[in-house]
Amino acid sequence: MAKSFFIFSRSAERDLSKLGTEVRRQILKKLRWYSELEDPMDSAEPIKNEPPLTHRFRFGGWRVFGVWLQREQQFLVTEIKRRGQAYKQKRR
């Protein structure tokens, strides 16, 4: 079985579980779409001055933050936030 491009931290799973069924479905569908691209990281935007976060994926009013794991060729999702909430508080 091929390994998944996106993997989720506990906090990202918690963020996802708090969303409504339809929103959760749309986010997972979009992440699946990204993972099917030849190089999904071409669609990611680098994050500066927010270690350990390295990149974010944007779609609609949502932001998916995380860490690019170069060796594993996977993206560890650490946060899923609405655009308005994503930038209000400093992330850990």
C-alpha positions as CSV (number, residue, x, y, z in Angstrom):
1,M,0.0,0.0,0.0
2,A,1.3,3.4,-0.9
3,K,1.9,5.7,2.0
4,S,-0.2,8.7,2.5
5,F,1.2,12.1,1.5
6,F,-0.7,13.9,4.4
7,I,-0.4,12.6,7.9
8,F,-2.1,14.2,10.9
9,S,-0.9,15.1,14.3
10,R,-3.3,14.6,17.3
11,S,-4.0,18.3,17.4
12,A,-4.9,18.3,13.6
13,E,-7.2,15.3,14.1
14,R,-8.8,17.2,17.0
15,D,-9.2,20.3,14.8
16,L,-10.8,18.1,12.1
17,S,-13.1,16.4,14.5
18,K,-14.5,19.8,15.6
19,L,-15.7,20.6,12.1
20,G,-19.1,19.9,10.7
21,T,-19.4,16.8,8.5
22,E,-19.6,18.6,5.2
23,V,-16.7,21.0,5.9
24,R,-14.6,18.0,7.1
25,R,-15.5,16.1,3.9
26,Q,-14.5,19.1,1.7
27,I,-11.2,19.5,3.5
28,L,-10.3,15.9,3.2
29,K,-11.4,15.9,-0.5
30,K,-9.1,18.8,-1.2
31,L,-6.2,17.3,0.6
32,R,-6.7,14.1,-1.4
33,W,-6.7,16.2,-4.6
34,Y,-3.4,17.9,-3.5
35,S,-1.9,14.5,-2.8
36,E,-2.6,13.3,-6.3
37,L,-0.6,16.1,-7.9
38,E,2.8,15.2,-9.3
39,D,4.4,17.4,-6.6
40,P,1.9,18.5,-4.0
41,M,4.6,20.7,-2.4
42,D,4.4,23.0,-5.4
43,S,1.0,24.1,-4.1
44,A,2.2,24.7,-0.6
45,E,3.3,28.1,0.6
46,P,6.4,28.4,2.8
47,I,5.9,29.9,6.3
48,K,8.6,32.1,7.6
49,N,9.4,32.8,11.3
50,E,7.0,30.2,12.7
51,P,9.2,27.2,13.6
52,P,8.6,24.3,13.5
53,L,5.9,25.0,10.9
54,T,7.3,25.0,7.4
55,H,4.4,25.3,5.0
56,R,0.6,25.9,4.6
57,F,-2.0,24.8,2.0
58,R,-4.8,27.3,1.3
59,F,-8.2,26.6,-0.1
60,G,-11.3,28.6,0.3
61,G,-11.6,30.0,3.8
62,W,-9.3,27.3,5.3
63,R,-5.6,26.9,6.0
64,V,-3.8,23.7,6.7
65,F,-0.5,24.2,8.5
66,G,2.2,21.7,9.0
67,V,5.8,20.5,8.6
68,W,7.3,19.1,5.4
69,L,9.1,15.9,6.3
70,Q,11.7,15.8,3.5
71,R,13.2,12.3,4.2
72,E,9.7,10.7,4.4
73,Q,8.3,12.8,1.6
74,Q,5.2,13.4,3.7
75,F,3.5,16.5,5.1
76,L,2.6,16.4,8.8
77,V,-0.6,18.4,9.3
78,T,-0.5,20.1,12.6
79,E,-3.3,22.6,12.4
80,I,-6.5,23.2,10.4
81,K,-8.0,26.7,10.8
82,R,-10.4,29.1,9.3
83,R,-8.5,31.9,7.5
84,G,-9.7,34.5,10.0
85,Q,-8.6,32.4,13.0
86,A,-5.4,31.2,11.5
87,Y,-3.5,34.4,11.9
88,K,-5.0,35.8,15.1
89,Q,-3.0,33.9,17.6
90,K,0.6,32.9,17.5
91,R,0.9,29.2,16.7
92,R,3.0,26.9,18.9
